[in-house]
Amino acid sequence: MIEPHAPAPPGAPPPWGVQGQARLPVRPGTGRFLVLAGVFVCAACGLVYELELVALASYLVGDSVTQASVVLSVMVFAMGVGSLAAKRLRPRAAAGFGAVEAALALVGGCSAMALYAVFAWTGGWGGAWASGSRYLLAAFSLAIGLLIGAEVPLLMELIQRIRRQDPGGAVADLFAADYVGALVGGLAFPFLLLPRLGELTGALLTGAVNALVGGALVLGLFRRDLSRRGRWLLLIANVVVLGLLAAAAVLVDDFEHAARQAVYGRDVRVALRTGVQEVVLTGGTHGRPLGLFVDGRLRAAGRDEHRYHEALVHPAMNGRRARVLILGGGDGLAVREVLRYPDVRRVDVVDRDAGLVRLARRDPALSALNGHAFDDPRVRVFTADAFCWLRGDPPPYDVVISDLPDPGITASTKLYSQEFYGLASRALSDGGRLVVHTGPVTSRPRVFWTVEATLRAAGLRTTPYRVGGRDSVSAAGPDRAEEASRAPRDWGFVLASAEGTPLRLDPRGPASRSLTPRSLAADARAAWLTRTTAVAPSTLVHPRYSD
């Protein structure tokens, strides 16, 4: 290693860095520790920005795999470009690093609010606004990646200006602090920032920490490398950034309230994060119809939810039905339909969101809509993931009802896999029936028939059918695009059993408001008209639910 003041031997390559040794207000060892601590914090902030973009895009768009792939690939590419671009800033590494951190704090801290604002006030991510919204997501990923990528060369220059060492050792030290910081940021986001502060406030706080650490590192440790004018400019820039982030944090509740009204309308009555998902109730009082939204998607509309739940439940209840298992159904609406059969002795509900079940019990409008189903002594609720619960060797059931999110939402793909249906069929008694909600048929026929093929691959005989409705259960509630309003609105289902089950209603069963034997037969024929051939079943390792 070449000593800081020793001349380089003739013919040897120049030492790392283009500037002399920094004039520090502390000892070199302390200064080096402070730079590595700054690397640690900046790396943690950078990963929080990445995860925040992935989480917000997945929540707003719904396809978490695609959104994560887009965000991460664009960001990693931009980091490489940023590293190359930062080479021009190495002669002014301290000033460059301070400017980069101020810009990163502002862009990263405000990214969540900007994306949510576009989602709320431009009609969502579908239809005519889809391209612009996704371009904005890519633009934030690109900008944040460029700035994160610029950090490493500048920090390398600053470390070498404190005490020059061989480049390999400096890289090892720098990357060690960077990777440990990334670990802390990656753990802090899901376990601390997201549950405690939410996406918007969490991103703003991360930006503030980023600005404080970046500014303090440059203005405190390397202030002698900056001119008097440069120090004032950097100080003013950081004060402005912190002021903007603080103002946004003060206004975040009002912003979220206004954005929620733009998304769901002015009838928002309940909005809560249960720890699993966001649940919003609209209407339900003064004659206004109730709307239940889960993670921004309409799950039940009071005016016509009975069409969906009657079609889901009643064909499967034609036969022995003493014991019934409902997978999902935390809103209690499918339970309500099952309890209309007096010979049902037990109903087990498996839903991962205890908060939704609690809301369905206590909210006056929702509990009235579900007929106070969870107060019935025949109903037992299990808070668990449906896949894991079925692996626990449950007792046999006469009817299994899969009232789960649309298979196009990636987080639920495993609940529409061949392995899952194998577990569900194992829980059926002799002659038992399984019914599965498959999402819309007319607008997504390939997904519908992939579900049907997957059930057949699990050894079940299937009877597909559909019913029409004004609002699709899995449609995006905030999507007000003109194209979305013209999209077909229907719900698809597949009735399955080991021996095969005809699509019929029990003539001795309760009266239905929307189903008749004739309409059910017509809807089954309509579903067959959409048949898509050559579809393969979906498995855990090879999910196939894409439009």
N, C-alpha and C positions, 0 to 999 in steps of 0.2 A: 504494500500500500504506500502511495506517495504522500509524504507529509505535506500539510497545507502550504508551508512556505518554501518547500524544497523545489529547486528547479527540476524540470523534467529532463531525463537523460536525452542526449542527442538521438534523434530518430524515433523516440518513443511517442505513442499517441498522446494527445493532450488529455489532462485529467478531466473527469466528469464535471460538467458545468462550465459556464463561460464567464462567471463572475468570481470575484475573490471571496474570501471568508467573510461571513456576515458579522456585523457588529451587533452583538446581542446584549440585552440588559441583564441577562442571566448567564450562568456557566453553560458551556457547550453541552454537557451531559443533560442538564435540565432542559435546555432548549430542544434537544433532540427528543426527549421524552414528551414535551408539550406538542411537538409536531406529530409524533406518532399517536398521541391522544386525539389530536385534531383529525388525523386520518381515520381513527376508530369511529368518532362521532359522525363525520361526514359520510362514511360508508354505511353506517346504520341509517342515516337519513335517506341516502340514495336508495337503499333497498325498500324502505317504507314507501317512497314515492312509487316504485315499481309495483309493489303489492297493492297499494291504494288504487292505481290505475286498473290493475287486473280485477280487483274486487268490485270496483264501481262499474266497470264495463260488463262484467259478468252479471251483476245485479240488474243493470239496465237492459242489456241485450238478451241475456239468458244462456248463451252458449259459452260456458266457462273455458272449455278447451280451446276453442277458436280465439276467444279474446285474449287468453293468456299467451297463446302462440304469437298473435299479432303484436301485442305489447312487448313481449320479451325479445322477439326476433328483431323488431325495429329498434328497440333500445340497445341491444348488444351491437348491432350494426353501427348505430350512431355513436356508441362509445369508442369504437375504432376510429371513426372519422374525427371525433373530438380529440382523441389522443394525437392524431397527426396534425390537426389544426393548432394544437397547443404548443407545438415546437416553436412557432413564431413568437410565442410569449415568454420563452425561457429566459431571454436577457432581462425581462422585467417580471420575474416569477412571482414576487410578493404582490405587486399590484395586480398582475393577471389573476392570481389565485383569489385575491379579495374580490375582484369584480365577478369572477365565475361563481363564487359562493353566494354573493348577493343576488345574482340573476337566478341561480338554482333555487335559492330560498323562495324567491317571489314566484317563479314558474311552478315549482313543485308544490308549494304551499297553497296556491290558488287553483291548481289543476282540478281538484275535486269539485269545487264550487262552479267552475266554468263548465265542466262536463255536465253536471247536474242541471245547470241553468239551461243549457242547450236542449237537454232531454225534456225539461219541464215546459219551456216556452216555445219550442218549435215543433211540437207535435210528436215527440218521441224519436225512436230510431228506425221506424219503419217507413215505407212509402217514399214520398218525394224527398224527405229529409234524411233518408238513410245514408246516402253518400257523404253529405256534409258532416253529419255527426261522426261517422267513422273516420273521416279525414281529420277531424279535430282530435280524436283519440290518437291517431297516428302522429299528428303534429306534436302533441304533448309528449308522446313517447320519444319522438325524434329529438325534441328540444332538451328534454331531461337527459337523454342518453348522451347527447353532444356535450353537455355541461359536466356530467359525471366523468365522461371519458377524458375531458381536459384536466381533471383534477390530478391524475396520476403523474404525468410528466412534470407538472408544476411542483407538486409535493416532492418528487424525486430531486428536483433542482434545489428546493429549499433545504432538504435534509443534507444534501451534499455541501451546501454552503455553510452549514453549521460545523460539520466535520466530515471531510472527504474520506471515503472508503471505497473499496472496490465495488463496481456496479452490481455484481452478483449479490454481495452481502446487503447492499442498500435495498435492492429489489426485494430480497427475502424479508427484511424487516418491514418494509412498506406494505407488502402484500399480506404479511401475517396480521398486522394491525387492521388492514382493510377487510380481510376475511372474517376476523373475529367480530369486527363492527357489524359486518353484514349478518352474522349469526344473531347478534343481539337485536338488530333491527327487524330481522325476520321473525324472531320470537315475540318481540314487543308488539308488533302490529296485530296479530290475531288474539293475543292473550291480554293485552293492556290497552292499546290505543283504540282498537275497534269496539270492544265491549264497553269501555269506560267513557270514551269521548265521541265515538262515531267517526264516520269517514271524513266529514267536513272539518270538524274541530281538530281531529287527529292530524290531518294534513297541514292545517294552519299552524298547529303547535310544532310539528316537525320542521316546517319552514322557519319558524322563529328560532328554534335551536340551531338550525343550520346557519342562519345569518349571524347569530351571536358568536358561535364558535369560529366561523370563518373570519369575521371581522376582528374578534379579539386576538386570534392567532396572528394576523397580519399587523394590526395596529399596535398590539402589545409586544410582539416578539421581533417583528421585522420592520418596525416603523422607521428605522434609520435608512432603510433601503428606498423609502418613498420621499419625494420632495414634499415641502410644506403644502403645496397645492394638492398633490396627490393624496396626502393624508386627509385633508379636509374633504376632498371629493369622495373618498371611500367612506369616511365617517357619515357624510350627508346621505350617501346612497344607502348605507345600512340603516340609518335612522328612518329614512323614507320607507324602506322595505318593511322594517319592524312596525312602523306606524300603520302601513296598509294591512299587514297581517293582523295587527291588534284590532283595527277597525272592523275587519271582516269577522274576527272572532266575536266581537261585541254584537254584530248584526246577524250572526249565523242563525240564531233561533228565528228571527223575523224572516230571514231569507228562506229557511227551510219551510216555515209556515206558508209563505207566499208561493214557493215552488210546489208544495204539496197541494195547495188549492188549484194551481195551474194544471197539475197532473190529474187530480181526482175530482176537481170541481169544488164548489164552496160548501158542499154538504159533508165535509170530513168531520166525523164525530169522535173517532178513536184512531190514534196512530201510535203504535208501539213497536219496539224491537224486543222480541221475546228471547233473544239469545240464539235463536235458530234462524229466524227470518223476520222481515218487517210485515206487520199485519195492520191493515187500514180498513176501517168501517166507515162507509158513507151512508147518509140517509137513515132510514129506519124510524124516523119520528115525524109527526105532523103529516102523515099520509105520504111521505116520500119513500120510495122503495129502497130497501137495504142493498148495499153493495159490499161484498167482501173481497178485498184485494190482498194477495200474498206476494211479497217481493215485486210489487208493481203490476201484477197480473190479476185480472179479474177471475176469481174462483167461484163466486156465486152471486147472482143477481136476483133480488127478491121477486121480480116480476115473473121470471120463467125458470128459476132454479129447479122447480118441481119437474120440468120436462127432462132435465138431465138426470136427476136422482131417481125418478120413477123408471126411466129407461135403464139405468144402471142396476137397480135392485130387483124390480118385479119379475123380469124373465128368469133370473137365477133362482127365485124363490118358488118356482113351480116344481114342487116335489117335497121330499123330507127336508125340514128346516129347523130342527130343534136347536142346533148349535150353529151360530153364525160368527164368522171372523171378518172384520173390516180392517183392511190395511190402509192407513191414512184416515180420512174422514174425521179429522179433529174438529170440524165445524158442527158435527152432530146431525147434518142433514140426511146423510145416508142412513144413520142410525134411526132417525125418525121413520123412514120408510120401512125399515126392517121391523120395527116395533109395532107396526100396524097389523102384523100377523100374530094373533093371540096364541098360537101354538109354539112360538119361539120361546125357548126356555133360557137361553143364555146368548149374549152378544159380547164378544171380546173386540175391543178397538185398540189397534196398535198404531200410535202416532208419535213421531219423534219430538213434537212441539207441545210441551205441557202448557205453554203460555196460550196457545190457540185454544186448547181444550178448556182452560180456565176462563178464557173470554167467552167461549160458547156456553159455559155454565152461567156466567154472571151478567153478561150484557143483556139488558132487557129485550132489545129488538132481536138479537141473534138467538137468544134462548127461546123467545117466543116463536121465531121462525122454525127452529128445530124441534119445537114441541116439548121443550125441557127434557130432551132425550136422555141426558146424562144423569138425571135424577131418578131414572127407572132402575129398580134394584136388579134387573136382569143384565144391566150393562156394567162391564168392567173395562177400565182403561189401563193400558200399559204404555208407558213412555219409553219408547225404544225405536231403533232403526228396524224397519220391517224385515230386511234381509237377515240381520243378526238374530232377530227374534224367531224367525222361521227355522234357523239352524239349531235352535235350542230344543228341538223335539217337542213341539206343541201337541196337544191332544187332537184327535180327528174332528173335523167340522163338516157339517152337511153342505154349507155354502161358504165360500171365500170370496169376498168382494174387494177388488183392488181399486180403491178410489185415490189414486196417486197423481202427482203432477205429470204434465205432458211429457212423453218420452223424448221430445226434442230439446228439453232442458237438460243439459249434460249431467248435472248433479244427480238426476233421477235415472240415468241410463241403466245402472246396474239393477234397478227395480223392474226393468223390462228385458232382462237377459234370460237366456235359456236356463242358466243355473238357478235364477230366482224362481222361474216357473216350475223347475224341477222340485224345488223345496216346497212351493205352494201345492203342487199336486200330491206330494207326500203327506200334506196336512189334510187332504180330503178323505172323508169316510167313503165306504163303498156306495157308489151312486152319487157322490158329492159333486157339486158344480163350482166352477171358478168363473167369475166374470171380471173383465179387465177393461178399464177406460183407456182408449188409445189416442185421444186427441182428435182434432178435426179430420174428416174423411175427404171431402171434396177438394179442399185446398192442399192436403198433404197425403195423397193416396199411398205413396211409397212407404211412408212411416206406418200408416195403418196396416198395410199388408205385411210389413216387416214384423210387426207385433204378432199378427196371425201366424206367419211362418215360424216365428220363435216358439209360440205355444205348441204348434205341431211338432217341432223338433224336440220339445220336452215330453213327447209321448201322449199328447192330448188331442182329442178330436174337437174341432172348432166349428162355431156358428157365428159368423160376423154379421153385424147389423149397425145401423146408424139411426139417429133421430135429428130432426131439424130444430133449431132454436135461434132466437134473435141474437144472443150473445154467447160466444164460445167460452167455455169454462177456462180455457187456457189462453185466451186472447189477451194481448197486452192492453191493459186498461188505459194507459196514457196515450196510446197510439191513436192520434186523431187524424192521421193522414187520409186523404181522399181515397187512395187505393185500398187502404185497410177497411174503410167503411163499405166498399163494394165487395169485399171478400165474402165467399160463402160462409154461412154460420151453421155448423152442425157439430154433432158429437158422435164419435165412433166407439163401438164396444165389440168385444169378442167374448162369447159364451163358450166355455170349454169344459170337457169332462173326459174321463178315461173311456167311456163307452159311447160318447156322443149324446147331445141333448137337443131335442127339438126346440125351436124358438116359439114358446107359447106363454100365455098368461094363465094362472090358476083361475078357473071360473068361480071358485069358492073364495078367492082372495079378496082383499079390499078393493074398492072402486078406484079407478085411476082417472085423474083429470085430463091426461094427455095421451094415454095409450089405449088402443083397441087391438084386437087380434088382426083386423084388416090393415090398420096402419102399420103395425109391427111387421107384417109380412111384406107390405110395400116398401118399408124402409130397409128390410133385408135385401130385397131385390135391387134397390137403389145402391146399396153398398157393393153388391156384386158387380154392378156396372162399372165401378171404378177399379176393378181388379188389375193389379200390376203383377206381371209374371216375372219369373227369374229373380226373385228376391231371396236373399239368404238370411238365415236366422242370426240374431244378435247375441253375442256372448260377452262375458266379462272382459276377455282379452281382445275381442274384435267387435266393438260396438258399431252398429250400422245405421243408427238413426240420424239420417241427414236428408234434407229435401233434395 
